Amino acid sequence: MKASTREWIKKAESDWLLAVSLMRRRKPPVRDQVCFHFQQSAEKYVKARMEEAGVRIPRIHQIDQLIQLVLGIEPFWAALQPAASRISDYAVRIRYPGNEATAVEMRRCHQDAKAIRHEARAALGL
């Protein structure tokens, strides 16, 4: 595995661990931050797969668009598109006033990120 791929994985896993830790927090809940870090983790895992395959990584946060770029090497990732579309919005929108994640959204975000993380780790042999 490329050293640069390992760097993406390290960053992705850091976001994952932080999101899981914050998700357990009850008072006050920090659902926005949980969703943001789950999105970041999923995005970085997809970018890790792109890096390993030598696919140019654009500076975007839309995971569904990133997945489109790797379907040639990971055709089964097409099944991740609904999860990727749902979770992509948490990269930016959730960080601004007037947008708050509900407990239901946070759990859905967790499941979406978990699915993407699972497939990326499997594709990377982790």
C-alpha positions as CSV (number, residue, x, y, z in Angstrom):
1,M,0.0,0.0,0.0
2,K,1.2,3.5,-0.8
3,A,2.4,5.7,2.0
4,S,0.0,8.4,0.8
5,T,-2.9,6.0,1.0
6,R,-2.0,5.2,4.6
7,E,-2.1,8.9,5.3
8,W,-5.6,9.2,4.0
9,I,-6.6,6.1,6.0
10,K,-5.1,7.6,9.2
11,K,-7.1,10.8,8.7
12,A,-10.3,8.9,7.9
13,E,-10.0,6.7,10.9
14,S,-9.3,9.8,13.2
15,D,-12.6,11.3,12.0
16,W,-14.4,8.0,12.5
17,L,-13.1,7.6,16.1
18,L,-14.0,11.2,17.0
19,A,-17.5,10.9,15.6
20,V,-18.1,7.6,17.4
21,S,-16.9,9.1,20.6
22,L,-19.0,12.3,20.2
23,M,-22.0,10.2,19.3
24,R,-22.0,8.7,22.8
25,R,-22.1,12.2,24.4
26,R,-25.6,12.9,25.8
27,K,-25.5,16.4,27.4
28,P,-25.3,18.5,25.5
29,P,-25.6,16.5,22.3
30,V,-23.3,17.5,19.5
31,R,-25.1,15.8,16.6
32,D,-23.9,18.4,14.0
33,Q,-20.3,17.6,14.8
34,V,-20.9,13.9,14.8
35,C,-22.5,14.1,11.3
36,F,-19.6,16.3,10.0
37,H,-17.0,13.9,11.2
38,F,-18.8,10.8,9.9
39,Q,-19.0,12.6,6.5
40,Q,-15.3,13.5,6.6
41,S,-14.4,10.0,7.5
42,A,-16.4,8.5,4.6
43,E,-15.0,11.1,2.2
44,K,-11.4,10.4,3.2
45,Y,-11.9,6.6,2.9
46,V,-13.2,7.1,-0.7
47,K,-10.2,9.3,-1.4
48,A,-7.9,6.7,0.1
49,R,-9.2,4.2,-2.4
50,M,-8.7,6.7,-5.2
51,E,-5.2,7.4,-4.1
52,E,-4.3,3.8,-4.0
53,A,-5.7,3.3,-7.5
54,G,-3.9,6.4,-8.9
55,V,-7.2,8.2,-9.6
56,R,-6.9,12.0,-9.5
57,I,-8.6,13.3,-6.4
58,P,-10.6,16.5,-7.0
59,R,-11.1,19.0,-4.2
60,I,-14.8,18.3,-3.6
61,H,-16.8,17.0,-0.7
62,Q,-19.6,15.3,-2.6
63,I,-19.0,11.6,-1.9
64,D,-21.5,10.5,-4.5
65,Q,-19.4,12.4,-7.2
66,L,-16.2,10.8,-5.8
67,I,-17.7,7.4,-6.0
68,Q,-18.6,8.0,-9.7
69,L,-14.9,8.4,-10.4
70,V,-14.0,5.0,-9.0
71,L,-16.8,2.9,-10.4
72,G,-14.4,1.6,-13.1
73,I,-12.4,-0.1,-10.4
74,E,-15.1,-0.6,-7.8
75,P,-18.3,-1.2,-9.8
76,F,-20.2,-2.6,-6.8
77,W,-19.8,0.8,-5.1
78,A,-22.7,2.0,-7.2
79,A,-24.8,0.5,-4.4
80,L,-23.3,3.1,-2.1
81,Q,-24.6,6.0,-4.1
82,P,-27.8,6.6,-2.0
83,A,-25.7,6.6,1.2
84,A,-23.1,8.8,-0.4
85,S,-25.8,11.3,-1.5
86,R,-27.4,11.5,1.9
87,I,-24.1,12.0,3.8
88,S,-22.4,14.5,1.4
89,D,-24.5,17.4,2.7
90,Y,-22.9,17.1,6.1
91,A,-19.6,18.4,4.8
92,V,-20.7,22.0,4.6
93,R,-24.4,22.7,5.3
94,I,-24.4,21.4,8.9
95,R,-21.7,23.8,10.0
96,Y,-23.9,26.9,9.6
97,P,-26.7,28.4,11.6
98,G,-30.2,27.2,10.8
99,N,-29.1,23.7,10.1
100,E,-29.1,21.2,12.9
101,A,-29.0,17.4,12.7
102,T,-31.7,15.5,14.5
103,A,-31.0,12.3,16.5
104,V,-32.6,10.3,13.6
105,E,-30.3,12.1,11.0
106,M,-27.3,11.4,13.2
107,R,-28.1,7.7,13.3
108,R,-28.7,7.5,9.6
109,C,-25.4,9.4,9.0
110,H,-23.6,6.9,11.2
111,Q,-25.1,4.0,9.1
112,D,-24.2,5.6,5.8
113,A,-20.6,6.3,6.9
114,K,-20.3,2.8,8.3
115,A,-21.3,1.3,5.0
116,I,-18.9,3.4,3.0
117,R,-16.1,2.8,5.5
118,H,-16.7,-1.0,5.4
119,E,-16.5,-1.1,1.6
120,A,-13.4,1.1,1.4
121,R,-11.5,-0.8,4.1
122,A,-12.4,-4.1,2.4
123,A,-11.2,-2.7,-1.0
124,L,-8.0,-1.6,0.6
125,G,-7.4,-4.9,2.3
126,L,-7.9,-3.7,5.8
